[in-house]
Amino acid sequence: MDRYASAGDEAADRARQQERHYQLLSALQSLVKELPSSFQQRLSYTTLSDLALALLDGTVFEIVQGLLEIQHLTEKSLYNQRLRLQNEHRVLRQALRQKHLEAQQTCRPHNLPVLQATQQHELEAMEHRIREEQQAMDRKIVLELDRKVADQQSTLEKAGVAGFYVTTNPQELTLQMNLLELIRKLQQRGWQVGKAAL
């Protein structure tokens, strides 16, 4: 007798899962209409259905939320590193200006042109160094963000989220960003484990 009740419970669970899948798929299809037509064409029924299946148990929503939080922390850290470098450069410039001013005030008038030429070379050398350090910092930031994107792609691919794999192709990246946006919109509208109403 318990076996029959268990089979009935399983059938009811499957029916609930199927209903939830249809609801998610319908919600995704309506959200896709808000995307540019070039991306609508790339999001087939199968892709959306697979995405809805991946979202059924709510784990992907949690993964996306976690990835978003990590991304925000990473961006904040990189931003702060760049600000620190800019502040260091500002202090260097001020110190050099002060040093030059003091040297000019104590310089004899006939030596002033030589001193100014030397100071100009010193200033140009420092500005060159600052530009190189800023460019190196910017390259570091871009590489770190690229690594973060690849980590996110890999994580979502391993979680079985349709459309995600590690790529640097700009069109595929934009498509993945649109898929993430769809997931975020569903999440914001209340799609989590056990919720089925928009």
N, C-alpha and C positions, 0 to 999 in steps of 0.2 A: 504494500500500500504506500509506504514512504517513497518507494521508487517512482511510483506514478506521480506523487505530489512533487518530487524533485524534478521529474521530467517536465511537469507543468510549469514549475518555477523557472526552469531553464528556458522554456519556450517564451514565457512572459518577459524574461530578461532580454532574450534575443529580439523580441518584438519592440521592447522599449529602446534598445540600442539602435534598431533599424529606424524607428521613428525619430530618434535624436539625430541619427545620421542624415535623414532627409531634411530635418529642420536646419541643421548646420549647413548642408549643401544649399538649401534654398536661401539662407541668410548670406552665404558666400556669393551665390549668383547675383543677388541684389546688390551687394557691395561692389562686385566687379563692374557693374554698370557705371559706377562713379569714376572708374579708372579711364585713362586715355584709351581710345579705340585700338591703338597699336598693341596695347598690353591685353586688352580684352580678347583679342584674337589669339594671343599666345596662351591663354588660360583655358584649356579645353575642359569639357565636362569631366573627363577622366581625371585630370589634374585636380580639379576642384573636389571631386568625389574622394580622391585619395587624401587630400588635405582634410576634408571633413572627417574621414576615418581616423586620421592621426590625432585630431582634436577631441575625439569622443570622450576619452577618460580624463581630460583636463591637464594631463602631465605637460603637454606641449605649451599650454598657457603659462605654467609655472616655469618651464625652461626659458621661454621667451622673456618673461619678467626678470628672471635671474640674469640672463644675458644682457638685458637692457641696463640693469643696475650695475653690472660689471663694466659695461661700456661707459656709463656716466662717470663712474669712479676713475676709469682710465683717462677719459677726456679731461676730467678735472685735474688729475695729477699732471698730465702733459701740459695743460694750460698753465698750471702753477710753476712748472719747471721753466717754461718759456718766459713767464713774467719775472722769475728770479734772474734769468739770464739778462733780460732787458734792464732790470734794475741794476745789476752789476755793471752793465755797459754805461748806464746813465751816470753811475758813481765814478767810473773810470774817466768819462768825458769831463765831468765836473772837476775831478782831481787834476787832470791834465790842463784844463783851462786855468785853474788856480795856480798851478806850477808855472805855466807860461806867463801869466800876468805878473807874478812875483819876480820872475827872471827879467821881464821887460822893465819893471820898475827899478831894479837895481843895475840895469845895464847902462853902460856909457853910450851916449848918442851915436858915436861913430861906429859902434859894434852892433847897433840895433838891426840894420838890414841883414847881417849874417845870422844873428840870433833868430830873427823872424823866419828866415829861410829854413834854418835848422828845425824850428818849431813846426813849420808847415809840413816838412818831411815826417816829423814825429807824429803829427796829427793824422796825416794821410796813412801812415803805417798802422796806426791804431784803428782807424776807420776800416782799413782793409781787413785787419784781424777780426774786428767786430762783425763785419759782413760774413766772413768765413765761418765764424762761430754760430751766427744766426742761421746760415744756410745748413750747417751741420745739424743744428737743433731741429730745423724744419724737416730735414731728411729723416732724422731719428723719429720724429713724430709721425711722419707719413708711414714709415716702416712699421712702427708699433701699431698704428691704426689698421694697416693692411694685415698684420698678424692677427689682430683682434677679429677682423672680418673673417679671415680664414678659419679661426677657432670657432666662430659662431656658425659658419657654414658647415663645418665638420660636425659640430654638436647637433645641429638640426638634421643633418643627413643621417647621423647615427640614431636619432630619435624617430626616424622614418617619416620626416615631414617632406611631402611631395615638393619637388622643384629645388631642393637644396642639395648642393654639392660644392666642393671647393673650386672656385673659378675666379679669374680676374677679368673676364670678358665684361665690358661695360654694359652691354645689353642684358646679359644674364644677371649681373649685379642689380640692375634696375628692376628686373622682374622679381628677383628675390626680395628687394626692398618693398615692392608692392605686395608680395605675399605676406611679408611681416606686418605691413600696414593692415592688411585684411585681418590677420590674427589679432592684432592690437585692437582694432575696431570691434571685433566680436567680443573680446575680453571686456572692453569698456561698456559694451551693451549688456553685460551680465552673463555671458556664456562661460560658465565654469562647471565643475563637477556638480551634477545634480540639478543644474538650472537649465531650463529649456525655453524660457520666454525672453523675447527681445524687449 
